[in-house]
């Protein structure tokens, strides 16, 4: 199978990697799609065109992240399993039974699942994660769709595609049955340009998974068009508003809402590493970026615009290295809510600026707080 390698290839090289079999691939995607298309697509289509607001579930009306009266707002990081978060986000010494999702659910009402991008989420994993966040009744996951449906473009037999779909659904359906699945993100690479073939490919994927609350992230500016928004709206899918380094024909920031779900993703602005081919640069440097208050301000305005048009909005921070995504997510919640927030103890030691928004004093006096860049990680 052909994989589109995004992280370690330059935009010039990827401009030359035009999908060759997208039209045939689109046909194979459509063949076994009756499972998801019957009934569900009609409901999703109606929801996309309806501008009425749905009453929030009773367990969501007091959400700590509900800053906008027009709709539910959830802010959280992308992923939770990062070795560099030890001593930053998580305690260096963890108690027996410690789990990252349980810990983060104390501070956030959502986390974006990243592992489902690399392989389908197993049902037993999904069930365990549902249990891990049970203490927060407002919490819902979002999850990336397996890259098999977004990054691999060679045609395969319809039977293989159907089996892949079943594998994806097995895990997602556990989350959905527990009412813990807020959105499914279809993340396409920069090399996925808007053409007749790619539009057909995208349409086929949207129809295949139409019964889920879908979100589409594209990164190339060729998708910045009225036709793109109309396509998503017609399929009941959300447009993902992203912040990324604007290099070449990269998609610029926006505040679009094309379905009852609103979605924003902040990737950081590491211009020097975003498209690097240098094998000596660690992969995490692509996301090693902390937004300033001045950089967050325009996104606060955009998020508020999205919440005015969507029933439920997710803001996901993906600048994850050393917990920077958690820092910025907490800052956004504080700004949007207009009050202070609960802050993880290890993080406030690494990022003293969080003291200004922390709702409680530190557990221990911080006579010499460690700042960013400190070589000391809490032992």
N, C-alpha and C positions, 0 to 999 in steps of 0.2 A: 504494500500500500504506500501511496505517495503522501508524504508529510510536508506541510509548509512550515519551514523553520523561520520563525519571526525574530527570535531574540538575538540571533547571531548572524544576521545578514543585513546588508545595507539596503536602503530604499531603492538605489539604482539597480541592484541585482534583482530585487523582488519585482521591480517594474517589468523585468524581462520574463518573469515566471507566470505567464498567462495560462489560466486553466484551459486544458485542451479537451476535456471530456465532460464539461459541466452540463451540456444539454442532455446527453445520454444519462448522466448521473441523476439529473432531475427526474427523468422518466422512471428510473428504477426506484427513486424515493417515493414517487406517487403511487406505484402499483399496490403495495401492501398497506396503504394508509387508511383503509376503511375503519380500522379500529378507533382511530382518533377523530376521524372526520365526521362520522355520523352523529348528529345531534349536538356535539360539543362545539363544533365550528359555528353552528347557527347561534348558539348562546353567546359565544365570544364576539361574533359579529354585532349582535344587538348591543352588548355591553360597550363595544368600542364607539358606537354612534350615540349612545345615550350620554347626556351631559348631567343627568341627575346624580345626586350624591347618595351613596348607600350608607345606611346607619351603621356605625362601627359596632363590632361585637362588644358586649358589656365588659369583657375583660380588657378592652383596649381604650376605654374612655379616659382612664387615668394614666396612660402611658407616660413614662418619664421623658420620652422623646417626642411627644405630640405637641409641637410648637405652633402648628398652624390650625386654625379652627376649621378650615375648608376640607381638610383631609388628614389621615393618619400619616405621621412622619416617623421613620425609623432610620437611625444612623448607626453604622458599625463598621468594623474592619473587614477586609477580605482575607479569609483564612485565619488559622490560629496555631498551626503546627510549624513553628519556626525556631530552630535551635538558638538563634541570636536573641530570642525574646526572654531567655533565662536571665534573671537578674535585672531585666528591664520591665517587661510586662508581668512576668510571673516571678514568684519567689525563687531564689536559687535553691533553697531547700524546700521541697514540697512535702506536704503531709500525706499520709497514707490515703489512697483513694482520690487524690487530686486529679481533676480533669480540666483541660484548658477551656472547653466549651462551657462547663459549669461555672468556672471562674469568670469568664467574660460575660456570661448572662447576668451577672450581678451589676454590670455597668452598661450593657447595651441590650436593645430589644431586637437586634438582628446581627447575624454574621453571614458573610457570603462563603459558601462551601467551594473550595478550590479543587479538592481531590477528584471531584466528579468530572472535571475537565480531562483528566488523564486516564481515567478508567471509570466504568459505571459504578455508582454507589451501591454497595451490597445491602440487601434488605436488613440483615442483622446489624450492620453498622448504623443504618438510618434509625432503627429502633433504639439502639443504644444512645444515639445522640438526642433523640426525642426525650429519653429518660433523663439525660444529663442536664437538660435545660428546663426541666419540669417545674423548678422553683419559681420561674418567671413566667406567669401565665400570658404575658404580652409578647413573648418571644416567638419570632418566626425566622426560619432560615431562608436565604436565597441560595441558589445552586447553579453552577455552570453546567451547560450541556456538554456531554462528551465530545471531545475534539473530532471524533470520527465523523460528526455531522457538520462540522464547521471548517476544518482544516484539511480534510482529505477529499480530493476532488476526482480521483479516478473512479470509473464506474465499477460496480461490483454486481453480483447476482442479486436479484430481489430477495431471495431467501436469506442471504447473508445480512442484508440491510434490515430485514424484518427481525432477525435474531438479535441484532445490535439494538434495535428499538426496544425489544422486550427486556433486554438487560438494563437499559436505561430506566425504563418504567418501573422495574422491580423495586429499585431503591427510592425513586421519587414518589411512588405511590404510597409508600409507608409514611413519608413525611406529610403527604397531602391528606391521608386518612386521619392523621393526628392533628390536622389543621396547623401544621408547622411549616408549610411550604408557601412562601410569599411570592416567589418569582423564579423563573428558570431563565438564565442568561445565555444567549447565543453570542459568544464572543468570536468575531471574525478578525483575521489579521489585516495588517496594512495592505498586504498584497491582494486582498479581495476587493477589486475595483468594480464599479458599477458598469455592467455590460448587459446585453440581452441575455447572455448565458447565465451570468451570476444572478440576475433578477429571477430567472426561472428556477435556479438552484435554491435561492433563498425562499421563494414562494413554496417550493416543494417541502422544505424543512418546516416552514410555518404551518402548513396544512397537516403534516405528519404529527406534530405535537400540539395541535390547536387547542386541546382540552386543558393545557397548562397555561398559567399566566406568563406569557413569553415576553422577553426583553431582547432587543437586537442591538448589539454593539458593533458598529463599523468604524474604521479608523481613517479611511481614505476619503478625501474631499469630494470625490466623484459622487458620493452618496448624499451630498448636501443639495437636495432638490425637493421640490414639491411632490414629485412622483414617488420618491422614497417614503415620505410621510403618508401619502395616500395609500401606498401598498401596505404599510404597517397598520394603518387605521382599518383598512378593509379586512385585515386578518386578525384584528383584535390584539395586536402586539404593540409593545411599548418601544419607544426610541430611547436609547441610552445616551444621555448627555455626558460627555467625557472631558476631562482635562488631561492633556498630554503635551509633550514638547511639540511645538508647531514647526516641523521640518518638512520642507518641500510641500507636497499636497496633503498634509495631515489635516484631519477634520478639526475645525475650530470649536471653541466652547459654544454651548447652546442652552436653551431652556425649553425644549420641546416636550409635549405630552400627547401621545396618540392613542392611549388606552386608559382604563381605570388605574393602571399601575404607572407611576412615575419612577424614573431611575436616573441616578447620577453616580458616576465613578470618577475618582480622582487618582491619577497614576503618578503624580509628581512631575517635576520639570527638569529631569536630568538630561539636558541636551547633549552632554558629552558622552553619555553611555547608552542612550535610548536605542540607537541603531548600530552600536559598535560591533566590529568583527574581531576585536582584540581578545584573543583567548586568555590573555594574562589578567584581564579585568574580571573579577568575580561577578557572577550573574546577579547577585543581590544589589550591586551598585546601581543597577537600572532603577531600583526603587528606593534608593537611599536619598530621600529628600524630605525636608520638613517645611510645610507651608507656613508662611508668615501670616500675621493677622491681616495685613494689607492684601495678601494674595487670596485669602479666604473670603474677604468681604464681597467681591463680585459674585462668588458662588453662593453666598448666603442669599443675595438678591435673586439669583437664578432658581435656587431651591424653593424659595417662597413662591415664585411664579409657577413652578411645576406643581406645587401643592394646591394651588388655586384651581388647577385643571384636572388633577388626578385624585382618585379616591384614597390611594395608599402610595406613598412615596418612599423610596429607599435611597439613602446616600451611603455609598461604600467607598472607604478610603483604602487604596491599594499600595500606598507608599510605605511598605511594611517593615523595612529594615530597622532593626533595633527599636521596634515599637512606635515608630513615627506615625504610622497610620492610626494607632490608638490615641496618641496625643492629639492629632488633628480632629479625629472623630469626637473626642470629648470636648474640644474647643467649639466645634460646630454645634453640638448639642447645647452647650452653655449659651452660645450666642442666640440660637434659634428659640430656645426655651426662655431665655432672659433670666436665668438664675444659675446658681452654682451646682456642681455635679459631684458624684462620688468618683474618686480617683484611686487607682491601684497604688498601694504604698511603694512598691519598687519603682514604679514609673515616676512618681513625684520626686524621688531622689535623683533620678537621672535627668529629669526635665523640671527644674525649679520653677519655670514659668507657669506650671500647672497649679501652683499654690494660689494664684489669683482666682482660679475658678473652683477650687476644691471646697466641698461643703462641710468638711470637718478638718480640724487640725491634724498634723501628722501624728502617727502612732508613737513615734519617738522624736525627741527634739532634733532638729536639723541644724546643728551649729556650723557644720561645714558641708553643705549639700553638694553633691556631685553634679556637675554640669555636663552638657553634651560634649562628647569627645573625650571624657575621662577614660583612662585606661583601666580604672578600677571597676570591676563588675562585682556587685554585692556577693560576698562570700558567706 
